[in-house]
């Protein structure tokens, strides 16, 4: 099981880890977040709603070395609240590795001895890539809710352009879980010739009505917070550093708590917490006691940690983009959306994931089979719900190694 991170089931009990991973021979070591500016005027990005945006700064990290043939590059799409820092540590005293560190490095599933790995923060995010908290060059003020509406098509268009700017014509693979898996499917549909393989984990061709409902509750929690201030809560003028501490902290924390419930399974919650009390052996019979059960303490902790690193406006934009994503609607039908790519597909679902069910993954598989595409499908047993792709790396690694090796071999023999 992976080292717990801020999106993981086990973080409540996790003390910061020592920085010994820097010297681990299977670690990528010290890494640096890089920045690249794309879509500079007079060539802005034309968004799905025909609005334009530019320039766009993209934060990204790379691991491993791009080979001479430039055929070993893999792009990793992060999940909803992730970032570009996927592996390694930012300094020698950094006490926490990147969010998928267990999978990325020498000899690991995404083997940096063989592959060149790229991960970038999404458009609309708040961890280095242009988003609502950045300065609008036309006004000199932060965008806030004046940031243009974005879709996953727009997000993938930025990723695609970043890859081209890095001098890579065709990716060996694009991989992502959850929202990252949605980006993988969008990439295959929008830029079908730019990838040799698509690896879609714990995801689907659209969000369910139940998922949309949970997102709506989270957004309402944010916008109902007295400190939301119509999205203009930054309070620090025009500086380059976003002060997210001035925003709707209570609402954002509540949104995170609601969302985090969807990442877990009933079995995982029962195993970890059950009905155990947090600080005592008996009920208090006192309504002023806000946290009495361990599971309540866990959710509070997740909310508190989240507001320390994420911008509420970015959460609004990205969850709405998640709601809008629907390959059927955008392309007429799912099989048509995936008909133009010759990429090899690996689709993985998890038995206890009720946010993106196995049935949703099978819709993707059926569409690919209909179009006679190369597709491998695996349903993995796991008690950890939607977070399984982050928490249980070993079975994923066992599939990735042969799948990527075969894809790379096929690329070299053409």
C-alpha positions as CSV (number, residue, x, y, z in Angstrom):
1,X,0.0,0.0,0.0
2,X,1.2,3.5,-0.9
3,X,2.4,6.1,1.5
4,X,-0.7,8.1,2.6
5,X,-1.2,11.5,1.0
6,X,-3.7,14.3,1.3
7,X,-6.2,12.4,-0.9
8,X,-5.8,9.1,0.7
9,X,-7.8,7.0,3.1
10,X,-5.0,6.6,5.6
11,X,-3.8,10.1,6.1
12,X,-5.5,10.7,9.5
13,X,-3.0,8.6,11.3
14,X,0.0,9.4,9.1
15,X,2.8,11.5,10.7
16,X,5.1,13.3,8.3
17,X,7.6,10.8,6.9
18,X,11.4,11.4,7.1
19,X,13.1,12.6,4.1
20,X,15.1,9.4,3.7
21,X,13.2,8.7,0.4
22,X,15.6,11.2,-1.2
23,X,18.4,8.7,-0.9
24,X,16.2,5.7,-1.9
25,X,17.7,4.1,-5.0
26,X,14.1,3.6,-6.3
27,X,13.2,7.3,-5.8
28,X,13.5,10.0,-8.5
29,X,15.1,12.1,-5.8
30,X,14.9,15.9,-5.7
31,X,12.6,17.3,-8.4
32,X,11.9,20.8,-9.6
33,X,8.5,22.2,-10.8
34,X,9.0,23.9,-14.1
35,X,6.8,26.5,-15.8
36,X,6.1,27.2,-19.5
37,X,3.9,29.9,-21.0
38,X,1.6,28.8,-23.8
39,X,-1.1,30.5,-26.0
40,X,0.5,33.9,-25.9
41,X,-1.2,36.7,-27.9
42,X,-2.0,36.9,-30.7
43,X,-2.7,33.1,-30.5
44,X,-4.8,32.5,-27.4
45,X,-6.6,29.3,-26.6
46,X,-10.1,29.1,-28.1
47,X,-12.2,27.5,-25.4
48,X,-15.2,25.2,-25.9
49,X,-17.6,28.1,-25.4
50,X,-15.6,30.1,-28.0
51,X,-14.2,32.5,-25.4
52,X,-10.4,32.9,-25.6
53,X,-7.7,32.7,-22.9
54,X,-4.0,33.5,-23.1
55,X,-1.3,33.6,-22.1
56,X,-1.5,30.5,-20.0
57,X,1.2,29.4,-17.6
58,X,1.6,25.7,-17.1
59,X,3.3,24.1,-14.1
60,X,4.8,20.7,-14.8
61,X,7.3,18.2,-13.6
62,X,9.3,15.5,-15.6
63,X,11.0,12.4,-14.4
64,X,13.5,10.2,-16.4
65,X,15.0,11.0,-19.7
66,X,13.5,11.5,-23.1
67,X,15.3,9.2,-25.5
68,X,16.7,10.1,-28.9
69,X,13.7,8.7,-30.8
70,X,11.4,10.6,-28.5
71,X,9.1,7.6,-28.3
72,X,9.3,6.9,-24.5
73,X,7.2,9.8,-23.1
74,X,4.2,9.1,-20.8
75,X,1.8,11.9,-19.7
76,X,0.1,11.4,-16.4
77,X,-3.2,13.3,-15.8
78,X,-3.8,14.0,-12.1
79,X,-7.1,13.7,-10.3
80,X,-9.5,16.5,-9.3
81,X,-7.4,18.2,-6.6
82,X,-3.9,16.8,-7.5
83,X,-1.0,18.7,-9.0
84,X,2.2,18.3,-11.1
85,X,4.2,17.0,-8.1
86,X,3.7,13.3,-8.7
87,X,7.0,11.9,-7.5
88,X,10.2,12.6,-5.6
89,X,10.7,15.5,-3.1
90,X,11.1,19.2,-3.7
91,X,14.1,19.5,-1.2
92,X,16.3,17.3,0.9
93,X,14.3,18.1,4.0
94,X,10.9,17.7,2.3
95,X,9.0,15.3,4.5
96,X,6.4,14.2,1.9
97,X,6.9,12.7,-1.5
98,X,4.7,13.3,-4.6
99,X,1.2,11.9,-4.7
100,X,2.1,8.8,-6.8
101,X,5.7,8.4,-5.7
102,X,5.2,4.7,-5.1
103,X,4.5,4.1,-8.8
104,X,7.1,6.4,-10.4
105,X,10.8,5.8,-10.2
106,X,13.6,3.5,-11.2
107,X,12.2,-0.1,-11.5
108,X,8.7,1.0,-10.6
109,X,5.5,0.7,-12.6
110,X,6.3,3.9,-14.4
111,X,10.0,3.1,-14.7
112,X,12.1,6.2,-15.1
113,X,15.0,4.1,-16.3
114,X,12.9,3.4,-19.4
115,X,10.4,6.2,-19.7
116,X,10.1,9.9,-19.6
117,X,7.2,10.9,-17.4
118,X,5.4,14.2,-17.6
119,X,2.8,15.5,-15.2
120,X,1.2,19.0,-15.3
121,X,-1.2,20.9,-13.2
122,X,-4.5,21.4,-15.0
123,X,-5.9,24.6,-16.5
124,X,-8.1,26.2,-13.8
125,X,-6.0,24.8,-11.0
126,X,-4.3,26.6,-8.2
127,X,-0.9,24.9,-8.0
128,X,1.0,26.8,-10.7
129,X,-1.1,26.6,-13.8
130,X,-3.3,29.6,-14.8
131,X,-6.6,29.5,-12.9
132,X,-9.1,31.8,-11.2
133,X,-6.6,32.9,-8.6
134,X,-4.2,34.3,-11.2
135,X,-4.0,37.9,-12.5
136,X,-6.2,38.8,-15.4
137,X,-3.8,40.7,-17.7
138,X,-6.6,42.8,-19.1
139,X,-7.6,44.2,-15.7
140,X,-4.5,43.7,-13.4
141,X,-6.8,42.0,-10.9
142,X,-7.3,38.4,-10.0
143,X,-9.8,36.6,-12.2
144,X,-12.0,35.2,-9.5
145,X,-15.3,34.2,-11.1
146,X,-14.5,36.2,-14.2
147,X,-12.2,33.4,-15.2
148,X,-13.7,31.9,-18.4
149,X,-15.7,28.7,-18.2
150,X,-13.5,25.7,-18.9
151,X,-14.1,22.0,-20.0
152,X,-12.0,18.9,-20.0
153,X,-11.5,19.5,-23.7
154,X,-9.8,22.8,-22.8
155,X,-7.7,21.2,-20.1
156,X,-6.5,18.5,-22.5
157,X,-5.8,21.1,-25.2
158,X,-3.4,22.8,-22.8
159,X,-1.7,19.5,-22.0
160,X,-1.5,18.6,-25.6
161,X,0.2,21.9,-26.5
162,X,2.7,21.5,-23.6
163,X,3.7,18.1,-25.0
164,X,4.3,19.7,-28.4
165,X,6.3,22.5,-26.9
166,X,8.5,19.8,-25.2
167,X,9.3,18.5,-28.7
168,X,7.2,15.3,-28.5
169,X,5.1,14.4,-31.5
170,X,3.6,11.2,-30.1
171,X,3.2,10.0,-26.5
172,X,3.9,6.4,-25.7
173,X,0.9,6.6,-23.3
174,X,-1.5,8.9,-21.4
175,X,-2.6,7.6,-18.0
176,X,-4.9,8.9,-15.3
177,X,-7.3,7.9,-12.6
178,X,-10.8,9.4,-11.8
179,X,-10.9,12.9,-13.3
180,X,-7.5,12.0,-14.8
181,X,-9.1,9.1,-16.5
182,X,-11.7,11.4,-18.0
183,X,-8.8,13.5,-19.4
184,X,-7.3,10.3,-20.9
185,X,-10.6,9.5,-22.8
186,X,-10.9,13.1,-23.9
187,X,-7.3,13.1,-25.2
188,X,-8.0,9.9,-27.2
189,X,-11.1,11.6,-28.7
190,X,-9.7,15.1,-29.3
191,X,-6.1,14.3,-30.3
192,X,-6.4,10.7,-31.5
193,X,-3.0,10.6,-33.2
194,X,-1.0,12.0,-30.3
195,X,-0.9,8.8,-28.2
196,X,0.0,5.2,-28.7
197,X,-1.8,4.0,-25.5
198,X,-4.5,5.2,-23.2
199,X,-4.7,3.9,-19.6
200,X,-8.0,4.8,-17.9
201,X,-8.3,4.0,-14.2
202,X,-11.4,4.2,-12.0
203,X,-13.2,6.5,-14.4
204,X,-15.9,6.6,-17.1
205,X,-17.3,8.5,-20.1
206,X,-19.4,10.7,-17.9
207,X,-20.2,11.5,-14.3
208,X,-23.3,9.9,-12.9
209,X,-26.3,12.0,-11.7
210,X,-25.3,11.0,-8.2
211,X,-21.8,12.3,-8.7
212,X,-23.2,15.6,-10.1
213,X,-25.4,15.9,-7.0
214,X,-22.4,15.5,-4.7
215,X,-20.5,18.1,-6.6
216,X,-23.5,20.5,-6.4
217,X,-23.6,20.2,-2.6
218,X,-19.9,20.9,-2.4
219,X,-20.2,24.0,-4.5
220,X,-23.2,25.3,-2.6
221,X,-21.2,24.9,0.7
222,X,-18.5,27.1,-0.8
223,X,-20.8,29.8,-2.3
224,X,-22.9,29.9,0.9
225,X,-19.9,30.7,3.1
226,X,-20.0,34.3,4.3
227,X,-16.4,34.7,3.3
228,X,-17.0,33.7,-0.3
229,X,-17.6,37.4,-1.3
230,X,-18.7,36.5,-4.9
231,X,-15.4,34.8,-5.5
232,X,-13.4,38.0,-4.7
233,X,-12.0,36.8,-1.4
234,X,-8.2,36.9,-2.1
235,X,-7.7,40.2,-0.4
236,X,-4.0,40.5,-1.2
237,X,-4.3,42.7,-4.3
238,X,-2.1,41.8,-7.2
239,X,0.7,39.7,-5.7
240,X,2.0,36.5,-7.3
241,X,1.2,34.4,-4.2
242,X,-2.4,33.5,-3.7
243,X,-3.5,33.8,-0.1
244,X,-6.2,31.1,0.1
245,X,-6.4,31.6,3.9
246,X,-8.7,34.6,3.3
247,X,-11.3,32.7,1.5
248,X,-14.4,30.6,2.4
249,X,-12.5,28.1,4.5
250,X,-15.5,26.6,6.2
251,X,-17.4,26.1,3.0
252,X,-14.4,24.6,1.2
253,X,-13.6,22.2,4.1
254,X,-17.3,21.1,4.0
255,X,-17.1,20.5,0.3
256,X,-14.0,18.4,0.8
257,X,-15.6,16.3,3.5
258,X,-18.6,15.6,1.3
259,X,-16.4,14.7,-1.7
260,X,-14.1,12.5,0.5
261,X,-17.0,10.3,1.5
262,X,-17.4,9.4,-2.2
263,X,-13.8,8.3,-2.4
264,X,-14.2,5.7,0.2
265,X,-16.3,2.5,0.5
266,X,-18.6,1.3,3.2
267,X,-16.2,-1.6,3.9
268,X,-13.1,0.7,4.2
269,X,-14.9,3.1,6.6
270,X,-16.1,0.3,8.8
271,X,-12.7,-1.3,8.9
272,X,-10.9,1.9,9.7
273,X,-13.4,3.6,12.1
274,X,-16.6,1.6,12.7
275,X,-18.6,3.4,15.4
276,X,-15.6,4.0,17.6
277,X,-15.5,7.2,19.6
278,X,-12.6,9.6,19.2
279,X,-11.6,10.7,22.7
280,X,-13.7,8.8,25.2
281,X,-15.5,5.5,25.8
282,X,-19.0,6.9,26.5
283,X,-21.3,9.3,24.7
284,X,-21.2,12.9,26.0
285,X,-25.0,13.6,25.6
286,X,-23.9,17.1,24.7
287,X,-24.8,18.9,21.5
288,X,-21.9,21.3,21.9
289,X,-19.6,18.3,21.2
290,X,-18.9,18.7,17.5
291,X,-16.6,15.6,17.1
292,X,-17.5,12.5,19.0
293,X,-16.9,9.6,16.5
294,X,-13.5,8.8,14.9
295,X,-15.0,9.1,11.4
296,X,-16.1,12.7,12.2
297,X,-12.6,13.5,13.3
298,X,-11.2,12.1,10.1
299,X,-13.4,14.1,7.9
300,X,-12.7,17.3,9.9
301,X,-9.0,16.6,9.4
302,X,-9.4,16.1,5.7
303,X,-11.3,19.4,5.4
304,X,-8.7,21.4,7.5
305,X,-5.8,20.0,5.5
306,X,-7.5,20.8,2.2
307,X,-8.1,24.5,2.8
308,X,-4.3,24.8,3.4
309,X,-3.5,23.9,-0.2
310,X,-6.5,24.5,-2.5
311,X,-8.4,27.5,-3.9
312,X,-12.2,27.4,-3.6
313,X,-12.7,29.1,-7.0
314,X,-10.6,26.4,-8.6
315,X,-12.8,23.8,-6.9
316,X,-15.9,25.4,-8.4
317,X,-14.5,25.5,-11.9
318,X,-13.0,22.0,-11.9
319,X,-16.0,20.2,-10.4
320,X,-18.3,21.9,-13.0
321,X,-16.0,20.8,-15.8
322,X,-16.3,17.3,-14.3
323,X,-20.1,17.6,-14.5
324,X,-20.0,18.8,-18.1
325,X,-17.8,16.0,-19.3
326,X,-19.8,13.5,-21.5
327,X,-18.3,11.8,-24.5
328,X,-21.7,10.6,-25.7
329,X,-23.1,14.1,-25.8
330,X,-20.0,15.7,-27.4
331,X,-19.6,13.1,-30.1
332,X,-23.0,11.6,-30.7
333,X,-22.1,8.2,-29.1
334,X,-19.2,6.8,-27.2
335,X,-17.9,4.5,-29.9
336,X,-17.8,7.4,-32.3
337,X,-15.8,9.4,-29.9
338,X,-13.1,6.7,-29.7
339,X,-13.3,5.6,-33.3
340,X,-10.5,7.8,-34.7
341,X,-7.7,6.6,-32.4
342,X,-5.5,3.6,-32.9
343,X,-4.2,3.7,-29.4
344,X,-4.1,0.5,-27.3
345,X,-6.3,0.8,-24.2
346,X,-6.0,-0.5,-20.7
347,X,-9.2,0.1,-18.7
348,X,-9.2,-0.7,-14.9
349,X,-12.0,-0.6,-12.4
350,X,-12.3,-1.5,-8.7
351,X,-15.0,-3.7,-7.1
352,X,-15.7,-1.3,-4.2
353,X,-15.7,2.0,-6.3
354,X,-19.2,3.4,-6.3
355,X,-18.3,6.8,-7.7
356,X,-17.1,5.3,-10.9
357,X,-18.4,1.8,-11.1
358,X,-17.3,-1.2,-13.1
359,X,-20.4,-0.8,-15.3
360,X,-19.1,2.7,-16.4
361,X,-15.7,1.2,-17.3
362,X,-17.5,-1.5,-19.3
363,X,-19.2,1.1,-21.3
364,X,-15.9,2.3,-22.5
365,X,-14.7,-1.2,-23.2
366,X,-17.9,-2.1,-25.2
367,X,-17.5,1.1,-27.3
368,X,-13.8,0.1,-28.1
369,X,-14.8,-3.5,-28.9
370,X,-17.5,-2.2,-31.2
371,X,-14.8,-0.2,-33.1
372,X,-12.5,-3.2,-33.1
373,X,-9.8,-1.4,-31.0
374,X,-7.1,-3.0,-28.9
375,X,-8.5,-3.0,-25.4
376,X,-7.6,-4.8,-22.1
377,X,-10.0,-4.6,-19.2
378,X,-9.4,-5.6,-15.6
379,X,-11.6,-5.3,-12.6
380,X,-9.5,-5.4,-9.4
381,X,-10.6,-6.5,-6.0
382,X,-10.1,-3.8,-3.4
383,X,-11.9,-2.6,-0.2
384,X,-10.7,1.0,-0.6
385,X,-13.4,2.4,-2.9
386,X,-12.6,5.1,-5.5
387,X,-9.2,5.8,-3.9
388,X,-8.0,2.3,-4.7
389,X,-5.9,3.4,-7.7
390,X,-3.9,5.7,-5.4
391,X,-3.6,3.2,-2.5
392,X,-3.0,-0.2,-4.0
393,X,-0.1,0.3,-6.4
394,X,1.3,-3.2,-6.6
395,X,-1.5,-4.8,-8.7
396,X,-1.5,-1.7,-11.0
397,X,2.2,-2.0,-11.4
398,X,1.9,-5.7,-12.4
399,X,-0.4,-4.6,-15.3
400,X,1.5,-1.5,-16.4
401,X,4.9,-3.1,-16.8
402,X,3.9,-5.6,-19.6
403,X,1.4,-3.2,-21.2
404,X,3.8,-0.4,-21.5
405,X,6.7,-2.7,-22.6
406,X,4.5,-4.1,-25.4
407,X,3.4,-0.7,-26.5
408,X,6.9,0.6,-26.6
409,X,8.1,-2.5,-28.5
410,X,5.3,-2.0,-31.1
411,X,6.4,1.6,-31.5
412,X,10.0,0.7,-32.1
413,X,9.2,-2.0,-34.7
414,X,7.0,0.3,-36.9
